[in-house]
Amino acid sequence: VTFDWKKDGKQSAGLIAQNVEKVFPRAVEEVEGLNDDPSYKTVDYNQIIGLLVESVKELKAEIEELKKHK
């Protein structure tokens, strides 16, 4: 998803922590909010990178296999 940071309005992109948590709960952490802000969930993107690399490898292999049978 894309979003704007509340503190400075800069645009960014990321994953929705609640969606990640459903399939890979270890990559999500709940963090206490500052001052009176409620707690919120964050994604540890370092844990996601390896999964993404492996899924790209699998897709590439699948594409190559499909090309052979064309």
N, C-alpha and C positions, 0 to 999 in steps of 0.2 A: 504494500500500500504506500501511497505518498501522503505526506502530512507536513504541516508547518509547526516548528517548535514554538511553544508558548512564550518563552523568554525573549527570543529575538526575531521570530517570524520567518527564519530561514527554512527553506523547503528541504525535505529529506525523503528517504524511502526506507522501508524496512518490512519486517514481518509482524503479524499480530501475535503477541505472546500467548494468548489464550488458544489460538489455533495450533501453534507449535507445541504447546503443553499437552494437547490431546494425543500426539504421536511421539513426542520426545520430551517428556517432562523434565529430564535432567538438564535440558538446555534453557530452562526458565527459572527465574528466581524472583521472589517477591521482595521488594525494597520499601523501606519505610519512607514516607514522604517527608519533606522538609516543613518545619513550622507546623501549621495546622493542616497541611495537605494530606490526603489519604495515601495509603500505601499503593504501589503499582507494581506491575510485573515487567521484567526485562528479559530479553533474549541474549544468551551468550553466543554470539555469532561464531566464535572460534569452534564451538562444538558442531555447528551447522556446516562449516566449510568442507570438512571431510566427507560428509554425506552428499553434498552437492557435487563434489569432484567424482565420487564413485558413481553417482547416478548419471553423470555426463558420460563417463566411460561405458556404462552399461548401454545407454542410448546409442552411443557411437557404434558399439559392437552390433547392436540390433540393426542399425541402419546398414552397416556393411553386409550383414547377413541377408537382409532384404534385397540389397543391390545385386548380390550374387544370383538370386533367383528371379531376376527381372526378365 
